[in-house]
């Protein structure tokens, strides 16, 4: 198996911009109060990468997350995970 890519948090910040619409990374505010949206800022990079990969592969079910993750490469997932895990 090829080695897992090393995440670039700077690039991940740009890629994670759309995540803020629902996950509200800044201040963890939920843009859609009718839905439970988990806090992702500060989560472990490994957890985030696994979750995004599972959405991309259809192992986790959520239409919006599956649609988002479909466009992510392995490098994108590593970068997004690196950025989100760096938030406090």
Secondary structure, 3 states (H helix, E strand, C coil): CCCCCCCCHHHHHHHHHHHHHHHCCCCCCCCCCCCCCCCCCCCCHHHHHHHHHHHHCCCCCCHHHHHHHHCCCHHHHHHHHHHHHHCC
